[in-house]
Amino acid sequence: MGFDRGALNAVLLATTAGLAIGGAIGVVSPTFAEAGPAARSRPPATVVTDVDVLGSDHMAITVRFGNTGRVVRHVAASDVSVSAGSVVLRPRTSGAVDVRPGAVVVTTFEFDPPPVGARLTLVVPGESLPL
């Protein structure tokens, strides 16, 4: 009993097509173990929740800091700034925010008023957030 050449070619072609399709699906949709921790949905570490430019006196920016790491995230006020074109604004307040692993902390920073019409970007350690 033996295979004829046509049947053998059909089996090889079907096997090759199955491997190609299976490989493509594996690349497009890897298993969770293959995708690793980067595939998990993570909330952004820092979110600007409110920006108030209060007249010509000052600007207040409320920020929500999150921590998905394993160590306390320390953000000093001196590490926070607002880029307004070529001008860099530093917070009027001093102090720091400590965010424990898995926690969220909301805080407000006050700055001098920005130049009129300038594009504003909040800069915190490791992140740059357009306002």
C-alpha positions in Angstrom: 0.0 0.0 0.0 1.5 3.3 -0.9 0.6 6.9 -1.7 0.6 8.1 -5.2 2.4 11.3 -6.0 -0.7 13.5 -6.2 -2.0 12.4 -2.8 1.4 13.0 -1.2 1.6 16.5 -2.8 -1.9 17.3 -1.6 -1.0 16.3 2.0 2.3 18.3 1.9 0.5 21.3 0.5 -2.2 21.2 3.2 0.4 20.8 5.9 2.4 23.7 4.6 -0.7 25.9 4.4 -1.7 24.9 7.9 1.7 25.8 9.3 1.7 29.1 7.5 -1.8 30.0 8.7 -1.0 28.9 12.2 2.3 30.8 12.3 0.6 33.9 11.0 -2.1 33.7 13.7 0.5 33.1 16.3 2.3 36.3 15.2 -0.8 38.3 15.0 -2.3 37.0 18.2 0.4 35.6 20.5 -0.5 33.7 23.7 -0.4 35.7 26.9 2.8 33.9 27.9 4.5 34.9 24.7 3.2 38.5 24.8 4.5 38.9 28.4 3.8 41.7 30.8 4.0 44.4 28.1 0.7 43.2 26.7 -1.2 43.9 29.9 -3.3 47.0 29.9 -1.6 49.6 32.0 -3.0 53.0 32.9 -0.8 55.9 32.1 1.6 56.8 34.9 0.7 60.5 34.9 -2.5 62.1 33.9 -3.3 65.8 33.9 -6.8 66.1 35.2 -7.2 69.9 35.2 -5.5 73.1 34.1 -6.6 76.5 35.4 -5.1 79.7 34.2 -6.5 82.0 36.8 -6.3 85.5 35.3 -2.8 86.9 35.1 -1.9 85.9 38.7 -1.0 82.2 38.4 -1.7 78.8 36.7 -2.8 75.7 38.6 -2.3 72.2 37.2 -3.9 69.2 38.9 -2.1 65.9 38.2 -2.9 62.3 39.0 0.2 60.2 39.6 -0.2 56.4 39.4 2.3 53.7 40.3 2.2 50.3 38.7 5.8 49.5 39.8 7.0 47.7 42.9 8.8 50.6 44.6 7.6 54.0 45.9 7.5 56.6 43.1 8.9 59.9 44.4 8.1 63.1 42.5 9.7 66.2 43.9 8.2 69.6 43.0 11.6 70.7 41.8 11.4 67.8 39.2 8.2 69.2 37.7 8.1 72.1 35.2 6.0 73.6 32.4 7.6 74.3 29.1 5.9 77.3 27.5 7.8 77.8 24.3 11.3 78.9 25.2 10.2 79.7 28.8 10.4 77.1 31.5 8.1 77.6 34.5 8.9 76.0 37.9 6.2 75.3 40.5 5.7 78.0 43.2 5.2 75.3 45.8 7.9 73.0 47.2 7.5 69.5 48.5 7.1 66.1 47.1 4.6 63.4 46.2 5.2 59.8 47.2 3.1 57.2 45.4 3.1 53.8 46.8 2.9 50.7 44.5 -0.6 50.3 43.2 -1.8 53.6 44.5 -2.9 56.9 42.9 -2.2 60.4 44.3 -3.8 63.6 43.0 -2.0 66.9 43.6 -2.1 70.4 42.3 1.0 72.5 41.4 0.9 76.3 41.1 3.0 78.1 38.5 3.5 81.7 37.4 1.2 82.6 34.5 2.4 81.4 31.1 3.1 83.7 28.1 0.0 84.3 26.1 -0.5 81.9 23.2 2.4 79.6 24.2 2.1 75.9 23.7 2.3 74.3 27.2 3.9 71.0 28.1 4.0 69.6 31.6 7.3 67.8 32.2 7.6 65.3 35.0 10.5 62.8 35.5 10.4 60.5 32.5 7.3 62.0 30.9 6.2 65.0 28.8 2.5 65.8 28.7 1.1 68.4 26.3 -1.5 70.6 27.9 
